Amino acid sequence: MSGMVTLLVSGVPTPHYGHAVAHENRSLSIAAMHRCISIFRADAATVGCDHERGAGKAHHARRSMKQTRRQRSLATYHSTRTKRRELEMFDWESVRYFLAAYETRSFTKAARLLSVEQSTVSRRIAEMERVLDVALFERTSQGLVPTEAAARISGDAEEMARRSRRIQDQAQDLRAQVGGLVRIATTEALAVFVLSRVLPGLSEHHPHLRFEILTGYPSVDLMRREADLALRFERPHRGEYAVQRVAQLPTAVLGLERWRHVAPDALPWIDVSMPGFSPSEEAWRKTHVGTPARWTTNSYLMQAELVRQGQGVALMTQSLSTIYPELVPLELDLPPGPVMDLYLVAPLSIRNLPRIDAVWRAIEGLDTLFSP
């Protein structure tokens, strides 16, 4: 075999007489080499597969370890987050139960002190221990024995109790003391004829109250807190409001005594007219009096002053005759004027605030304020 290999490798020709034998041996040797190469390749492939399989197993193991670490990290994160949330929700009620148990050394006595069931105290203390992750009491047949942890936090708990009592005392003082700013929206005439007669007495009774009077006929938006209260002739139809009708004001034609016997169409009438709005008094006059108004203004105060000066007559709230005695109701052959409803309005969310309630109660008695 070595000679054949040499022949094949070195390429030295064989003698002539052995050429056929050499040729046969050469063919066999080539086939054998091919088989060796095939076997080597198969072995190499097997080794490669084994290597890749081993590498795949190692990769899977590393990936599994990473997933495990991630899951543990997430579990730790959620546990920490839950614990933090529980600590944030730790409230004064829990401290009350702890202090009662700490002072009485008994769940039963603590329950009696707090006017709750004994099981409630026991459950709250157990929950507190779970959230804080520390034992606060040892349960014995003789009662509760505070642990070192309980002794250490008792001082801070007592300080919380003192601060809680201080807050309650301050809140009680605030409820008893009526003060602060109250903004009232109304018309200029109602501010002059009504609020100027009601609020001074209230201010003397509650010296800490402050007032801001917003005059103008267009309604303010109470829900946007443009004012706290509104005194108006329109009842709101939308929104969450506290509404009370505080007065029904009959109207009458008022003027000086010298106009008493003049025919309606011959009288100089004074109207109030506003852009985009037709007051009921103006509508009544245009319906029942044929002549146009001599004076027209957008101010009820101006109207009242012109009537007082004798410039004419006007359909006005009859109560003005009690404010200005020189003005008298004129008995004309005309239908009665409309009755005007006056409403006090406030958002429901602030209606019961002490400062709002004080003003509300002062204004709600207007029905008898200007009775003739």
C-alpha positions, 0 to 999 in steps of 0.5 A: 500500500505504501508503494501505491500511495507513493506512486499516487503522491509522487507521480512516478510511473510504474514499469511497463510490465506492472502498468495494469496492476498499478492502474487497478491499485490506483483506482482503488486508492482514489476510491478509498481516499474519497471514502476517507474524505466523506467520513471526515466530513461526516465526523466534522459535521457531527462535531459541528452539530454537537457544538451548535447544539451545545451552544444553543443549550448554553444560549437558552440557559443564559436567556432563561437566567435573564428572564428569571432575573427580570421576573424577580426584579419585576416582582421586587419592584411591584412588591416595593411599589405596593408597600410604598403605596400602602405606607402612603395610605397610612392614615390618622385612623390607624394611629388612633387605633395604635394609640388606644391600644398602646395606652390601654394595653388591651384590644377590648379597652381600646375598642371601648375607648374608640366606641368600636368592636374589639375585632375592629381594633385587632384587625386594624392593629394587625393591618398596621403591623403588616404595612409597617412590617414590624410587630407592635404588640405581643399578645399575651393572656395578660393583655398587650405588651408593646414591643420596642418598635411600638415604644419608639413610634409612640412619641411620633404618634402622640405628636400626630394626635396633638396636631390633629386636635389643633387642626380640629380646634382651628377648623371649629374657630373658622366655622364659628368666625364668618369672614372672607370675601363675598362677591355679589353680582346684581344690577346697579339699582338693586345694589343701591336700593337693596344691598346698600340697606342690607349689607352694612348691618351684616358687616357690623355683625361680622367685621371680618366679612369683605364685599365686592359688588359687581353691578351691570345688567348682563348676568355673570357666570357663577359656575366660573366663579365670576361671582359668589352670589347673584341677585337677579330678576331671572331664574337660572334654568341650567347649572347646579345652583341654589335658588331662592325667590327672595321677593315679589315686587309689584309694579306701579306707575310712579310720579309726583303728585301733580301728574295724578289727574293727567291722561296716560297718553298725555303723560311724559313717560320715562323708559328703561331700554337695554340693547338685546333685552326688553324689560317687562316694564318697557313692554307693558308701556308700549302695549298699553300707552300709545305715545312714545317715551319722552326719555329713554335710558339704560339706567334704572337709577337715572330713571328714578332720578328723572321721575323725582325731578318731575320730568315724567312718570314711569312704571317702577317697582312700587316699593320705591315709593317707600324709599322716595316718599315724594313718589306716589302711585298714580291711579290711571285707567290702565291694567296693572303692571307685572309682578317682578320676581327677585331671585338669590342664586349661588352655586350649590358647591359653595352655598353652605360656606359660612361667609356665603350663608351669612350673606344669603340669610341677610338677603333672603328676608327682602320680601318685607324690606320695602313693603309699602 
